Amino acid sequence: MGEMLSGKNILVMGVRNKWSIAWGIAQAAYREGANLIFTYLGDREKEELEKLTAGMGTLHAHPCDVTSDEDIEKLFDWVKAEFGVIHGLVHAIAFAKSEDLRESFLNTSRDGFRLALDVSAYSFVAVCRHAAEIMTEGGSIITLTYRGSMKIVPGYNVMGVAKAALEASVRYAAYELGSRNIRVNSLSSGPIKTLSAKGIKNFNDVLKVVEERSPLRRNVTLEDLGNTAVYLLSDLSSGVTGEIIYVDSGYNNMGL
């Protein structure tokens, strides 16, 4: 057991199953001594959390639908009442309708566009606003993005637009929260086999390209992502904010 996050209360939003990037981050944070707090969307996610955290002691978790301002407010009221203060927040929530990832980007529906931006980008703004009020000792907020925000990844479609909005939100939040000693950064993962990734057309081809062409000649793992998240959540990254940190085996540097 490490001590990089010893005594720190870390709220993790977005664990769905054992393949979730959020779960990889939670495992690494727990290894480094963090007190973990989770959110879940429904009974199925709660049951999965109970299984995953069975060896971690008491599960501290609260339901939260991030499309509901009332749910977000209730979550942070509960966190404040139970823990008083948090030192870190992991926002690992994104969603787009499956048909908007299968079809042409230009055929994205108005409702699908609105939903993808609401869940994937605005929810980050909303939780940052509430988290800042109970980060009275300073802290670190991280979210997850992907290079499809800046480069064309066929099939990523409206999610690329949502991630671009999310990355801009990181920069603006970093500016506004810096005076409170709260750092805000984004972790840009290489392609990884999550449940959500299965909805992206030709995803296995993307994995193959990264493995063949990235400087490290491999795809990233949940452990890679968890270790970088620990760095961002810990005091080791005390001078880092407003950044997109790539964990993609170096693939973002490649021209071809």
Backbone as CSV, one residue per row, in Angstrom:
resi,resn,N_x,N_y,N_z,CA_x,CA_y,CA_z,C_x,C_y,C_z
1,MET,0.835,-1.202,0.000,0.000,0.000,0.000,0.865,1.245,0.000
2,GLY,0.650,2.140,-0.964,1.398,3.382,-1.022,0.769,4.466,-0.169
3,GLU,1.361,5.655,-0.210,0.877,6.745,0.637,0.685,8.056,-0.128
4,MET,0.759,8.037,-1.449,0.666,9.277,-2.219,-0.662,9.998,-2.032
5,LEU,-1.727,9.232,-1.743,-3.050,9.828,-1.542,-3.591,9.544,-0.146
6,SER,-2.691,9.246,0.768,-3.105,8.914,2.132,-3.875,10.064,2.772
7,GLY,-5.032,9.747,3.340,-5.841,10.750,4.020,-6.663,11.624,3.107
8,LYS,-6.627,11.382,1.800,-7.382,12.209,0.852,-8.704,11.535,0.480
9,ASN,-9.772,12.314,0.505,-11.088,11.834,0.089,-11.242,12.088,-1.408
10,ILE,-11.408,11.017,-2.161,-11.484,11.112,-3.617,-12.853,10.611,-4.081
11,LEU,-13.594,11.478,-4.772,-14.894,11.119,-5.319,-14.714,10.633,-6.755
12,VAL,-15.164,9.421,-7.022,-15.021,8.820,-8.353,-16.406,8.641,-8.972
13,MET,-16.614,9.303,-10.095,-17.897,9.236,-10.796,-17.713,8.518,-12.129
14,GLY,-18.435,7.423,-12.333,-18.406,6.788,-13.647,-17.952,5.343,-13.690
15,VAL,-17.822,4.672,-12.540,-17.472,3.247,-12.564,-18.699,2.453,-13.002
16,ARG,-18.559,1.713,-14.080,-19.668,0.887,-14.559,-19.395,-0.601,-14.384
17,ASN,-18.139,-0.989,-14.567,-17.754,-2.397,-14.457,-16.234,-2.473,-14.344
18,LYS,-15.699,-3.677,-14.349,-14.262,-3.860,-14.139,-13.414,-3.374,-15.303
19,TRP,-14.039,-3.091,-16.455,-13.294,-2.587,-17.610,-13.271,-1.062,-17.662
20,SER,-14.012,-0.407,-16.785,-14.104,1.054,-16.799,-12.765,1.702,-16.467
21,ILE,-12.439,2.767,-17.187,-11.244,3.535,-16.849,-11.372,4.078,-15.431
22,ALA,-12.585,4.469,-15.049,-12.809,4.966,-13.685,-12.428,3.922,-12.646
23,TRP,-12.657,2.650,-12.963,-12.295,1.596,-12.015,-10.775,1.436,-11.943
24,GLY,-10.110,1.547,-13.072,-8.651,1.502,-13.060,-8.077,2.616,-12.204
25,ILE,-8.676,3.809,-12.289,-8.232,4.945,-11.481,-8.532,4.691,-10.008
26,ALA,-9.722,4.181,-9.728,-10.101,3.905,-8.336,-9.150,2.897,-7.695
27,GLN,-8.795,1.856,-8.420,-7.871,0.851,-7.891,-6.516,1.466,-7.560
28,ALA,-6.007,2.296,-8.461,-4.709,2.925,-8.233,-4.768,3.900,-7.062
29,ALA,-5.871,4.652,-6.954,-6.027,5.592,-5.850,-6.120,4.858,-4.514
30,TYR,-6.846,3.748,-4.500,-6.954,2.946,-3.273,-5.597,2.388,-2.866
31,ARG,-4.842,1.930,-3.860,-3.489,1.415,-3.606,-2.614,2.460,-2.931
32,GLU,-2.862,3.727,-3.249,-2.053,4.810,-2.698,-2.687,5.456,-1.467
33,GLY,-3.669,4.776,-0.867,-4.187,5.193,0.435,-5.386,6.106,0.427
34,ALA,-6.016,6.335,-0.732,-7.161,7.243,-0.804,-8.390,6.661,-0.121
35,ASN,-9.211,7.545,0.447,-10.542,7.185,0.920,-11.497,7.404,-0.246
36,LEU,-12.065,6.339,-0.772,-12.848,6.430,-1.999,-14.336,6.626,-1.739
37,ILE,-14.930,7.496,-2.551,-16.365,7.745,-2.544,-16.828,7.561,-3.988
38,PHE,-17.927,6.849,-4.169,-18.381,6.541,-5.526,-19.783,7.081,-5.786
39,THR,-20.091,7.250,-7.072,-21.462,7.481,-7.493,-21.883,6.326,-8.392
40,TYR,-23.179,6.152,-8.508,-23.709,5.140,-9.424,-25.024,5.667,-9.998
41,LEU,-25.404,5.134,-11.158,-26.597,5.624,-11.832,-27.843,4.844,-11.443
42,GLY,-27.723,3.522,-11.362,-28.889,2.689,-11.049,-28.506,1.471,-10.236
43,ASP,-29.466,0.617,-9.994,-29.241,-0.561,-9.148,-28.178,-1.493,-9.723
44,ARG,-28.160,-1.627,-11.047,-27.170,-2.516,-11.662,-25.752,-2.023,-11.395
45,GLU,-25.525,-0.716,-11.528,-24.193,-0.168,-11.257,-23.848,-0.279,-9.778
46,LYS,-24.848,-0.113,-8.910,-24.586,-0.251,-7.475,-24.151,-1.673,-7.145
47,GLU,-24.839,-2.651,-7.724,-24.475,-4.053,-7.498,-23.066,-4.339,-7.996
48,GLU,-22.718,-3.770,-9.146,-21.372,-3.969,-9.690,-20.326,-3.341,-8.779
49,LEU,-20.615,-2.154,-8.261,-19.701,-1.499,-7.323,-19.488,-2.343,-6.078
50,GLU,-20.568,-2.911,-5.567,-20.474,-3.748,-4.360,-19.558,-4.941,-4.598
51,LYS,-19.639,-5.532,-5.788,-18.767,-6.655,-6.125,-17.314,-6.209,-6.261
52,LEU,-17.103,-5.123,-6.980,-15.746,-4.651,-7.254,-15.013,-4.224,-5.988
53,THR,-15.735,-3.605,-5.066,-15.100,-3.032,-3.876,-15.195,-3.950,-2.661
54,ALA,-15.529,-5.210,-2.890,-15.747,-6.132,-1.774,-14.551,-6.217,-0.834
55,GLY,-13.339,-6.038,-1.350,-12.148,-6.140,-0.506,-11.627,-4.805,-0.026
56,MET,-12.420,-3.744,-0.200,-11.957,-2.412,0.143,-12.601,-1.834,1.405
57,GLY,-13.306,-2.662,2.143,-13.973,-2.152,3.341,-15.347,-1.607,3.003
58,THR,-15.855,-0.714,3.820,-17.192,-0.156,3.643,-17.304,0.629,2.347
59,LEU,-18.361,0.347,1.596,-18.606,1.073,0.348,-19.327,2.379,0.652
60,HIS,-18.729,3.481,0.240,-19.366,4.795,0.363,-19.810,5.202,-1.031
61,ALA,-21.108,5.167,-1.275,-21.618,5.436,-2.619,-22.978,6.104,-2.546
62,HIS,-23.256,6.925,-3.562,-24.524,7.663,-3.608,-25.003,7.715,-5.052
63,PRO,-26.314,7.572,-5.282,-26.823,7.638,-6.656,-26.717,9.041,-7.216
64,CYS,-26.489,9.142,-8.526,-26.452,10.461,-9.168,-26.667,10.324,-10.667
65,ASP,-27.714,10.957,-11.146,-27.963,11.102,-12.574,-27.491,12.503,-12.942
66,VAL,-26.414,12.610,-13.703,-25.813,13.926,-13.950,-26.620,14.800,-14.891
67,THR,-27.706,14.274,-15.453,-28.592,15.125,-16.239,-29.582,15.861,-15.339
68,SER,-29.530,15.587,-14.038,-30.438,16.204,-13.074,-29.662,17.117,-12.129
69,ASP,-29.942,18.412,-12.154,-29.296,19.340,-11.226,-29.635,18.980,-9.780
70,GLU,-30.847,18.506,-9.567,-31.265,18.120,-8.219,-30.441,16.943,-7.704
71,ASP,-30.201,15.955,-8.574,-29.383,14.804,-8.186,-27.961,15.227,-7.827
72,ILE,-27.392,16.116,-8.635,-26.022,16.582,-8.379,-25.958,17.317,-7.045
73,GLU,-26.944,18.150,-6.788,-26.969,18.890,-5.523,-27.106,17.948,-4.331
74,LYS,-27.973,16.947,-4.463,-28.149,15.973,-3.382,-26.864,15.196,-3.131
75,LEU,-26.157,14.839,-4.202,-24.897,14.115,-4.062,-23.910,14.910,-3.221
76,PHE,-23.694,16.158,-3.564,-22.678,16.930,-2.857,-23.123,17.348,-1.455
77,ASP,-24.430,17.475,-1.244,-24.920,17.691,0.124,-24.588,16.478,0.987
78,TRP,-24.766,15.289,0.403,-24.453,14.043,1.130,-22.962,13.922,1.392
79,VAL,-22.161,14.201,0.385,-20.709,14.115,0.546,-20.240,15.072,1.643
80,LYS,-20.763,16.283,1.631,-20.373,17.265,2.646,-20.772,16.802,4.038
81,ALA,-21.980,16.262,4.161,-22.464,15.796,5.466,-21.660,14.605,5.978
82,GLU,-21.273,13.714,5.070,-20.576,12.486,5.478,-19.071,12.680,5.643
83,PHE,-18.454,13.521,4.800,-16.993,13.610,4.765,-16.448,15.019,5.035
84,GLY,-17.289,16.017,4.926,-16.856,17.375,5.216,-16.087,18.039,4.094
85,VAL,-15.099,17.335,3.572,-14.220,17.894,2.554,-13.799,16.792,1.587
86,ILE,-13.576,17.155,0.336,-12.955,16.228,-0.609,-11.693,16.864,-1.148
87,HIS,-10.775,16.017,-1.577,-9.481,16.491,-2.079,-9.290,16.173,-3.559
88,GLY,-10.161,15.327,-4.087,-10.039,14.954,-5.488,-11.373,14.528,-6.062
89,LEU,-11.541,14.774,-7.354,-12.748,14.374,-8.073,-12.342,13.769,-9.408
90,VAL,-12.873,12.598,-9.705,-12.654,11.945,-10.995,-13.983,11.924,-11.733
91,HIS,-14.075,12.695,-12.820,-15.276,12.742,-13.649,-15.021,11.847,-14.856
92,ALA,-15.659,10.693,-14.884,-15.441,9.724,-15.954,-16.787,9.323,-16.557
93,ILE,-17.524,10.330,-16.964,-18.889,10.125,-17.446,-19.035,10.702,-18.850
94,ALA,-19.543,9.895,-19.755,-19.807,10.354,-21.126,-20.877,9.459,-21.729
95,PHE,-21.627,10.007,-22.668,-22.675,9.205,-23.303,-23.079,9.830,-24.625
96,ALA,-23.345,8.981,-25.606,-23.968,9.394,-26.860,-24.866,8.250,-27.310
97,LYS,-25.919,8.583,-28.007,-26.812,7.551,-28.522,-26.056,6.652,-29.496
98,SER,-26.309,5.361,-29.405,-25.589,4.405,-30.248,-25.796,4.692,-31.734
99,GLU,-27.001,5.128,-32.110,-27.251,5.404,-33.521,-26.440,6.594,-34.021
100,ASP,-26.097,7.504,-33.122,-25.297,8.664,-33.524,-23.824,8.315,-33.670
101,LEU,-23.425,7.131,-33.217,-22.063,6.650,-33.427,-21.990,5.696,-34.622
102,ARG,-23.114,5.110,-34.961,-23.149,4.180,-36.098,-23.346,4.890,-37.426
103,GLU,-24.146,5.962,-37.413,-24.517,6.638,-38.650,-23.526,7.743,-39.004
104,SER,-23.798,8.433,-40.095,-22.991,9.573,-40.507,-23.067,10.678,-39.457
105,PHE,-21.944,11.374,-39.231,-21.943,12.481,-38.270,-22.977,13.531,-38.638
106,LEU,-23.130,13.808,-39.937,-24.071,14.836,-40.378,-25.521,14.447,-40.123
107,ASN,-25.758,13.178,-39.835,-27.107,12.728,-39.508,-27.376,12.715,-38.006
108,THR,-26.465,13.271,-37.230,-26.686,13.354,-35.782,-27.981,14.120,-35.511
109,SER,-28.828,13.559,-34.706,-30.089,14.224,-34.391,-29.867,15.386,-33.430
110,ARG,-30.773,16.333,-33.437,-30.673,17.460,-32.511,-30.710,16.959,-31.063
111,ASP,-31.602,16.026,-30.794,-31.719,15.487,-29.432,-30.454,14.722,-29.051
112,GLY,-29.901,13.969,-30.016,-28.677,13.219,-29.741,-27.501,14.133,-29.484
113,PHE,-27.408,15.222,-30.239,-26.337,16.206,-30.046,-26.457,16.830,-28.660
114,ARG,-27.674,17.234,-28.313,-27.913,17.877,-27.024,-27.570,16.917,-25.873
115,LEU,-27.992,15.663,-26.005,-27.752,14.690,-24.945,-26.263,14.415,-24.756
116,ALA,-25.532,14.241,-25.866,-24.093,13.964,-25.783,-23.353,15.109,-25.108
117,LEU,-23.695,16.345,-25.459,-23.032,17.508,-24.854,-23.430,17.677,-23.389
118,ASP,-24.682,17.378,-23.067,-25.161,17.519,-21.694,-24.444,16.547,-20.766
119,VAL,-24.468,15.255,-21.126,-23.876,14.235,-20.264,-22.350,14.307,-20.252
120,SER,-21.758,14.504,-21.411,-20.305,14.375,-21.542,-19.530,15.643,-21.207
121,ALA,-20.177,16.800,-21.337,-19.462,18.064,-21.117,-20.091,18.925,-20.024
122,TYR,-21.400,19.198,-20.149,-21.999,20.078,-19.139,-21.958,19.458,-17.748
123,SER,-22.098,18.154,-17.646,-22.071,17.515,-16.322,-20.759,17.814,-15.605
124,PHE,-19.679,17.925,-16.363,-18.384,18.266,-15.775,-18.419,19.657,-15.164
125,VAL,-18.993,20.599,-15.878,-19.113,21.972,-15.373,-19.932,21.983,-14.085
126,ALA,-21.045,21.263,-14.092,-21.942,21.241,-12.938,-21.275,20.629,-11.708
127,VAL,-20.573,19.512,-11.886,-19.964,18.878,-10.711,-18.756,19.674,-10.217
128,CYS,-18.051,20.335,-11.130,-16.943,21.206,-10.697,-17.459,22.319,-9.790
129,ARG,-18.585,22.900,-10.172,-19.152,24.005,-9.400,-19.452,23.566,-7.966
130,HIS,-20.047,22.393,-7.821,-20.399,21.904,-6.489,-19.183,21.380,-5.736
131,ALA,-18.290,20.689,-6.452,-17.103,20.134,-5.799,-16.232,21.230,-5.209
132,ALA,-16.116,22.344,-5.908,-15.262,23.443,-5.451,-15.673,23.944,-4.070
133,GLU,-16.960,23.852,-3.772,-17.454,24.358,-2.493,-17.002,23.497,-1.317
134,ILE,-16.685,22.232,-1.572,-16.229,21.375,-0.464,-14.766,20.939,-0.646
135,MET,-14.073,21.586,-1.577,-12.623,21.405,-1.701,-11.937,22.547,-0.956
136,THR,-12.235,22.661,0.293,-11.764,23.804,1.085,-10.280,23.744,1.415
137,GLU,-9.658,22.600,1.153,-8.224,22.456,1.389,-7.445,22.407,0.083
138,GLY,-8.083,22.877,-0.997,-7.481,22.732,-2.315,-7.721,21.328,-2.825
139,GLY,-7.268,21.054,-4.025,-7.481,19.707,-4.531,-7.250,19.591,-6.021
140,SER,-7.715,18.475,-6.569,-7.479,18.160,-7.972,-8.734,17.551,-8.580
141,ILE,-9.100,18.050,-9.751,-10.232,17.516,-10.506,-9.699,17.001,-11.836
142,ILE,-10.072,15.779,-12.191,-9.662,15.251,-13.489,-10.864,14.675,-14.224
143,THR,-10.814,14.747,-15.543,-11.829,14.146,-16.386,-11.141,13.370,-17.496
144,LEU,-11.921,12.688,-18.322,-11.360,11.822,-19.355,-11.738,12.312,-20.746
145,THR,-10.771,12.332,-21.630,-11.040,12.726,-23.009,-10.348,11.755,-23.968
146,TYR,-10.375,12.098,-25.255,-9.782,11.228,-26.287,-9.423,12.099,-27.483
147,ARG,-8.397,11.694,-28.233,-7.877,12.506,-29.334,-8.900,12.751,-30.440
148,GLY,-10.013,12.033,-30.409,-11.097,12.299,-31.357,-11.690,13.678,-31.190
149,SER,-11.297,14.377,-30.124,-11.722,15.769,-29.933,-10.992,16.714,-30.874
150,MET,-9.800,16.315,-31.328,-8.950,17.196,-32.123,-8.662,16.644,-33.510
151,LYS,-8.757,15.324,-33.669,-8.497,14.676,-34.947,-9.716,13.838,-35.329
152,ILE,-9.858,13.624,-36.622,-10.993,12.834,-37.091,-10.759,11.352,-36.789
153,VAL,-11.645,10.771,-36.028,-11.647,9.328,-35.783,-12.998,8.823,-36.288
154,PRO,-13.035,8.259,-37.498,-14.310,7.833,-38.067,-15.109,6.960,-37.095
155,GLY,-16.363,7.319,-36.899,-17.217,6.583,-35.975,-17.323,7.217,-34.600
156,TYR,-16.377,8.106,-34.260,-16.439,8.763,-32.947,-17.479,9.884,-32.971
157,ASN,-17.641,10.503,-34.134,-18.760,11.386,-34.436,-19.045,12.447,-33.373
158,VAL,-20.277,12.483,-32.880,-20.687,13.542,-31.961,-19.919,13.497,-30.643
159,MET,-19.388,12.330,-30.302,-18.604,12.249,-29.068,-17.317,13.067,-29.200
160,GLY,-16.768,13.160,-30.405,-15.601,14.002,-30.619,-15.914,15.464,-30.353
161,VAL,-17.096,15.894,-30.778,-17.523,17.266,-30.527,-17.713,17.490,-29.026
162,ALA,-18.311,16.523,-28.362,-18.536,16.631,-26.915,-17.214,16.691,-26.159
163,LYS,-16.245,15.896,-26.587,-14.945,15.908,-25.906,-14.197,17.214,-26.165
164,ALA,-14.386,17.806,-27.333,-13.780,19.109,-27.598,-14.350,20.149,-26.636
165,ALA,-15.664,20.108,-26.412,-16.300,21.016,-25.456,-15.798,20.746,-24.044
166,LEU,-15.606,19.468,-23.727,-15.105,19.097,-22.397,-13.703,19.653,-22.175
167,GLU,-12.833,19.541,-23.172,-11.461,20.033,-23.025,-11.427,21.552,-22.850
168,ALA,-12.284,22.269,-23.567,-12.377,23.722,-23.379,-12.875,24.035,-21.973
169,SER,-13.806,23.228,-21.486,-14.339,23.419,-20.133,-13.258,23.212,-19.081
170,VAL,-12.361,22.273,-19.326,-11.241,22.044,-18.405,-10.398,23.305,-18.275
171,ARG,-10.097,23.930,-19.401,-9.256,25.128,-19.366,-9.934,26.283,-18.623
172,TYR,-11.206,26.498,-18.901,-11.914,27.591,-18.232,-12.082,27.305,-16.736
173,ALA,-12.380,26.053,-16.390,-12.516,25.696,-14.973,-11.183,25.835,-14.247
174,ALA,-10.097,25.462,-14.922,-8.768,25.588,-14.320,-8.468,27.042,-13.987
175,TYR,-8.848,27.942,-14.894,-8.618,29.370,-14.664,-9.429,29.875,-13.467
176,GLU,-10.702,29.510,-13.421,-11.562,30.040,-12.370,-11.276,29.425,-10.995
177,LEU,-10.813,28.192,-10.960,-10.605,27.520,-9.678,-9.167,27.594,-9.181
178,GLY,-8.274,28.102,-10.003,-6.867,28.178,-9.619,-6.630,28.988,-8.357
179,SER,-7.396,30.060,-8.186,-7.211,30.909,-7.005,-7.613,30.205,-5.716
180,ARG,-8.336,29.098,-5.839,-8.727,28.303,-4.665,-7.767,27.128,-4.448
181,ASN,-6.688,27.117,-5.210,-5.720,26.021,-5.154,-6.347,24.692,-5.589
182,ILE,-7.237,24.782,-6.556,-7.848,23.592,-7.142,-7.349,23.461,-8.573
183,ARG,-6.737,22.334,-8.873,-6.199,22.077,-10.202,-7.206,21.269,-11.022
184,VAL,-7.280,21.556,-12.307,-8.237,20.882,-13.185,-7.508,20.416,-14.434
185,ASN,-7.521,19.129,-14.681,-6.812,18.569,-15.832,-7.632,17.469,-16.488
186,SER,-7.229,17.135,-17.693,-7.895,16.080,-18.442,-6.890,15.002,-18.831
187,LEU,-7.294,13.768,-18.684,-6.454,12.629,-19.032,-6.961,12.078,-20.364
188,SER,-6.136,12.146,-21.396,-6.527,11.679,-22.723,-5.983,10.276,-22.957
189,SER,-6.863,9.330,-22.888,-6.467,7.924,-22.999,-6.364,7.473,-24.449
190,GLY,-5.440,6.573,-24.687,-5.448,5.853,-25.949,-6.652,4.929,-25.968
191,PRO,-6.944,4.303,-27.106,-8.103,3.399,-27.171,-7.934,2.232,-26.203
192,ILE,-9.004,1.913,-25.506,-8.959,0.832,-24.532,-10.313,0.136,-24.530
193,LYS,-10.337,-1.142,-24.315,-11.559,-1.932,-24.447,-12.491,-1.728,-23.252
194,THR,-13.268,-0.668,-23.321,-14.315,-0.445,-22.337,-15.658,-0.813,-22.960
195,LEU,-16.691,-0.864,-22.129,-18.023,-1.178,-22.641,-18.473,-0.122,-23.641
196,SER,-18.168,1.144,-23.363,-18.568,2.230,-24.250,-17.870,2.142,-25.602
197,ALA,-16.614,1.695,-25.586,-15.837,1.635,-26.828,-16.439,0.658,-27.827
198,LYS,-17.175,-0.331,-27.342,-17.780,-1.311,-28.236,-18.789,-0.678,-29.183
199,GLY,-19.283,0.506,-28.811,-20.257,1.179,-29.665,-19.639,1.938,-30.815
200,ILE,-18.303,2.030,-30.835,-17.614,2.770,-31.893,-17.298,1.830,-33.056
201,LYS,-17.726,2.212,-34.232,-17.537,1.377,-35.420,-16.045,1.169,-35.709
202,ASN,-15.658,-0.055,-36.026,-14.281,-0.411,-36.383,-13.279,-0.130,-35.253
203,PHE,-13.735,-0.268,-34.011,-12.870,0.042,-32.876,-11.634,-0.856,-32.831
204,ASN,-11.790,-2.122,-33.204,-10.643,-3.032,-33.187,-9.555,-2.587,-34.161
205,ASP,-9.948,-1.938,-35.241,-8.963,-1.416,-36.186,-8.141,-0.299,-35.551
206,VAL,-8.791,0.518,-34.722,-8.085,1.593,-34.024,-7.059,1.009,-33.065
207,LEU,-7.445,-0.020,-32.339,-6.509,-0.692,-31.428,-5.291,-1.214,-32.181
208,LYS,-5.533,-1.809,-33.341,-4.450,-2.392,-34.126,-3.483,-1.323,-34.625
209,VAL,-4.021,-0.191,-35.059,-3.175,0.895,-35.569,-2.268,1.434,-34.470
210,VAL,-2.822,1.650,-33.281,-2.019,2.172,-32.167,-0.924,1.187,-31.784
211,GLU,-1.267,-0.084,-31.760,-0.284,-1.108,-31.393,0.857,-1.165,-32.409
212,GLU,0.544,-0.950,-33.657,1.556,-1.058,-34.712,2.387,0.206,-34.879
213,ARG,1.802,1.390,-34.632,2.461,2.642,-35.004,2.888,3.531,-33.845
214,SER,2.364,3.301,-32.655,2.747,4.175,-31.539,4.198,3.933,-31.148
215,PRO,4.872,4.933,-30.583,6.265,4.759,-30.168,6.483,3.565,-29.240
216,LEU,5.555,3.292,-28.347,5.712,2.164,-27.422,5.261,0.834,-28.021
217,ARG,4.664,0.884,-29.219,4.219,-0.330,-29.924,3.285,-1.192,-29.071
218,ARG,2.404,-0.540,-28.362,1.405,-1.280,-27.583,0.251,-0.349,-27.250
219,ASN,-0.869,-0.951,-26.888,-1.988,-0.176,-26.380,-1.830,0.034,-24.880
220,VAL,-2.524,1.015,-24.353,-2.410,1.323,-22.931,-3.305,0.405,-22.117
221,THR,-3.047,0.367,-20.822,-3.805,-0.474,-19.898,-4.485,0.391,-18.842
222,LEU,-5.401,-0.217,-18.112,-6.032,0.486,-16.997,-4.998,0.884,-15.955
223,GLU,-3.969,0.075,-15.795,-2.909,0.401,-14.841,-2.152,1.654,-15.278
224,ASP,-1.860,1.770,-16.578,-1.209,2.982,-17.100,-2.026,4.224,-16.750
225,LEU,-3.319,4.146,-16.999,-4.208,5.280,-16.762,-4.347,5.579,-15.279
226,GLY,-4.458,4.517,-14.476,-4.578,4.704,-13.033,-3.352,5.364,-12.438
227,ASN,-2.179,4.967,-12.889,-0.945,5.553,-12.366,-0.835,7.041,-12.693
228,THR,-1.216,7.406,-13.919,-1.166,8.818,-14.296,-2.208,9.620,-13.519
229,ALA,-3.371,9.030,-13.296,-4.405,9.707,-12.516,-3.935,9.953,-11.089
230,VAL,-3.235,8.986,-10.508,-2.696,9.174,-9.154,-1.755,10.369,-9.119
231,TYR,-0.914,10.476,-10.134,-0.013,11.637,-10.232,-0.809,12.940,-10.247
232,LEU,-1.865,12.987,-11.061,-2.659,14.205,-11.174,-3.442,14.504,-9.894
233,LEU,-3.856,13.470,-9.187,-4.612,13.659,-7.948,-3.710,13.985,-6.764
234,SER,-2.439,13.647,-6.881,-1.512,13.816,-5.759,-0.828,15.177,-5.790
235,ASP,-0.104,15.468,-4.713,0.628,16.735,-4.619,1.817,16.796,-5.571
236,LEU,2.181,15.675,-6.192,3.292,15.676,-7.148,2.988,16.551,-8.359
237,SER,1.706,16.744,-8.656,1.317,17.569,-9.812,0.859,18.958,-9.361
238,SER,1.419,19.446,-8.287,0.961,20.700,-7.672,1.039,21.915,-8.595
239,GLY,1.874,21.871,-9.624,1.998,23.000,-10.537,1.362,22.768,-11.891
240,VAL,0.528,21.742,-11.994,-0.049,21.368,-13.282,-1.555,21.613,-13.272
241,THR,-2.040,22.456,-14.170,-3.489,22.661,-14.292,-3.833,23.131,-15.693
242,GLY,-5.055,22.844,-16.102,-5.543,23.244,-17.425,-4.960,22.429,-18.559
243,GLU,-4.410,21.266,-18.258,-3.678,20.487,-19.259,-4.455,19.253,-19.739
244,ILE,-4.118,18.834,-20.952,-4.536,17.531,-21.465,-3.316,16.633,-21.398
245,ILE,-3.367,15.627,-20.540,-2.245,14.709,-20.363,-2.522,13.448,-21.185
246,TYR,-1.704,13.216,-22.198,-1.912,12.048,-23.067,-1.295,10.793,-22.466
247,VAL,-2.102,9.760,-22.372,-1.627,8.423,-21.993,-2.070,7.496,-23.102
248,ASP,-1.281,7.461,-24.170,-1.687,6.736,-25.381,-0.503,6.068,-26.078
249,SER,0.507,5.717,-25.286,1.712,5.097,-25.827,2.441,6.012,-26.815
250,GLY,2.140,7.309,-26.739,2.806,8.281,-27.596,2.182,8.459,-28.958
251,TYR,1.043,7.814,-29.192,0.468,7.834,-30.538,0.076,9.244,-30.993
252,ASN,-0.291,10.122,-30.048,-0.730,11.466,-30.444,0.373,12.255,-31.139
253,ASN,1.617,11.816,-30.998,2.744,12.507,-31.635,2.980,12.090,-33.087
254,MET,2.305,11.054,-33.510,2.559,10.509,-34.838,1.806,11.275,-35.913
255,GLY,2.470,11.521,-37.047,1.816,12.170,-38.176,1.046,11.182,-39.036
256,LEU,1.516,9.951,-39.095,0.873,8.921,-39.893,0.715,7.652,-39.054
